[in-house]
Amino acid sequence: MIPQKQLSLADIYKDCENIFETDKPRFLSILEEYICLDDLIPASFYCTFYSRTGRPRKYSLQSMLWSLIIQKIFSIPTDTLLIAFLKYSKTLRKFCGFQKVPDASKFTRFKQEFIEELKNMFNSLVDITEPICQQIDASKASMTIFDTSGIEAYVTENNPKYADGIIKRLKSSKKAYGFDDSYDPYKAAYKSMPSHASSNSDIKQQFINGHFCYAYKFGLITNGLGIIRDISFLNKDYISNHPEITIEKKSDSPNEDKTLHDSKALIPILKDFFATHPNIKPHIFIGDAAFDSHAIYSQLINDFSFKKALIPLNRRSPSQNQDYYINEDGIPCCPHDKDLPMVNEGTYKSNGPARTKFVCPKMKWTKCDDGKYRRRHSCDNPCTSSLSGRMIYVYPEKDLRTYPGLLRDSDEWYQTYKFRIVIEKAINHFKDSFCVANRRTQNSKTLHADLLLAGLTQLITLILADKLHQYQFIRSIKPLIA
């Protein structure tokens, strides 16, 4: 029998150290040859960094940035472990430009003091990488995909025992007072829990990935290639700078609360994004059903000039007409059978607005007595006296929610909407590979800086992959150096 050996922290550290010693020189030589960080840092960042003190900085701006970017590339989860690698790896220390390794407080203060400059650098890299994305695949680069997520904070309220204790007390109350089955202890627990963590008001109660948690919420924009285009940290400062975002009292449903919040954050984030990057002009917007509303479709297509807005219809508010039903794909259905969609006969446009024609699903072209072929239905319960069956004309320009630039039940819709998965992958990549999640901190500035540094790392990865002409590695550099 093979004896079992329990891995210790020392064993894990030794393995990581071996990886650095064997792969690091080749990887660092690639970075030195193809990436000039000095050219990517905005001049304002230099001015702000070196004007904070009256004496020379002990650690240079390039050294601090390179060390934090290396941390993201190699998925080093904590600053403490990063410092350990810098201390024991002379080559890595020399590459970053450190004569002496900074302590943990230096990295923390750097993140908190220079958030705005990190954001400016990130926005600058977005503009630099846009032509690269267009060159790789113009159709995917023309997509704007938006979603929100949260970073769970290290607070008492995220301990499972905290919620379990509340639910257990409510179940006991239900039994003691004889409440009927309409009383749901879980919904009651959701309403009774505080809206934010006691230690920090920026840590809001969220319903993320199917569970309750207290987290910092952020919004992410990627293109169809999965390349990050914008990061918005939805803290109290962001809310105060956007008075159009109103936070209402939470409902009984956590899913509904998430929907309301996401839909209100979308338009302000897009306004800021296009104001910051006027040369980026995508044609297609992709989002989930949280953004399904008439007002959002109108703003996306009329105000932001998107040609197509791919958002699934929300089942809680299906489209209706006076005498026929429109299903979730925007297709009119038989007035006598909501499960029987009508047949699309094409879109026509003359002098007026474009119109799409739908005909009875039980209609066929039949040869009549005079030898000509005409439409004839075979319905046993017709909804019209016409022998041709029911015909419905819809005007997409007048109903952007039902017809947001393309027919929902079409191959183009399905082939395009599948790209929404790239933003889910991007969020998971930021949280796991870039170690943004599971940080033992309650400071919102630190987490905000970690998000921006993750974005910087991905964009530098894209620049490196472009210079090496290895575009299969545009989202992650790890396969390139393995």
Salt bridges, closest charged atoms under 4 A:
ASP79 OD1 - LYS111 NZ 3.48
ASP79 OD1 - ARG439 NH2 3.52
ASP127 OD1 - HIS277 ND1 2.76
GLU130 OE1 - ARG229 NH1 2.76
ASP147 OD2 - ARG420 NH1 3.54
GLU152 OE2 - HIS211 NE2 2.84
GLU248 OE2 - LYS264 NZ 3.18
ASP252 OD1 - LYS191 NZ 3.50
GLU256 OE1 - ARG316 NE 3.19
ASP262 OD1 - LYS217 NZ 2.89
ASP262 OD2 - LYS258 NZ 2.89
ASP272 OD2 - HIS242 NE2 2.62
ASP292 OD2 - ARG401 NH2 2.73
ASP323 OD2 - ARG390 NH2 2.91
GLU328 OE2 - ARG315 NE 2.87
GLU345 OE1 - LYS357 NZ 3.88
GLU345 OE1 - ARG375 NH2 2.69
ASP370 OD2 - ARG374 NH2 2.79
GLU412 OE2 - LYS308 NZ 2.17
GLU424 OE2 - ARG420 NH2 2.71
ASP450 OD1 - LYS72 NZ 3.45
ASP450 OD1 - LYS111 NZ 2.96
ASP450 OD2 - ARG439 NH1 3.03
